[in-house]
Amino acid sequence: MSWEPHTLTTRETVEPGPVAALSALFDDGTPAIGPGDPLPPLWHWLALARWPVSSVLGADGHPARGSFLPPVELPRRMFAGGEVAFHAPLAVGSTVRREARVESVTEKSGRSGRLVVVVVTIRLYDERDRLAVEERQDLIYREAGAVPEEAAPAGPAAALAPAGAPFAPVGEGVWRFATDPTLLMRFSAATSNPHRIHYDWPYATRVEGYPGLVVHGPLMTLALAEVLRLEGQDVPVARMRHRNRRPLFCGRPALLRRIDAATLGVFGEGDEPHSTLEIELGEGAGRA
């Protein structure tokens, strides 16, 4: 299949519905966000979620590759990280212009075998045609993992039990981050993310070889960004750099805490974070 990168330009509305959905999902007592209010950092991932028509979806639930994204054959797709610069606020209910383009496609060889790194850039312009958000997303495609001969049809009880509100303070500057299948399903719906590894247990375990449902990379990153609101920090954010280092599986214990003054991480078992978020505050605001 011949494929060439191209710029995809659309005009979209910063929808209040998904904003309200994320507020309900987090259920953390932070101030409500409604029409006319500025979006918190990274909430454009929900407010501007794009819904593909059903006929273009591939076996993994994502749109079949070869249109906007390149026709990579490797089955495992991961949202590996990226960087977002915030130049101007986006108001809930406003109309924006989105320009998206695949900047590079690079094949590599890693510890887990072949992988392909796809870099996508996105620019969002507000109603005054000002550049409001400038973003780089790093997507990684990998080979599937080994599939157990006897994969369980459902997960262990701990992974299926209702977790309640995902955030709870457990110490100074430390928050519990609890996940369950309902949280993952609701986040998938709010972000129009049809990737089956987040809600389809047989597919995640028997086809892609994961030990359970995979917590969304954007969900971990948004949870880290929410720590600023949980801590009551009402300061402008100039830039965020995020990286998803290893999967977090549904129902596994996890904590949100600071690594240093400017960096937060999602931690589970072991010392290596699952996800990190580095924050640069706006001019004159100091560091996070």
Disulfide bonds with the S-S distance in Angstrom:
none
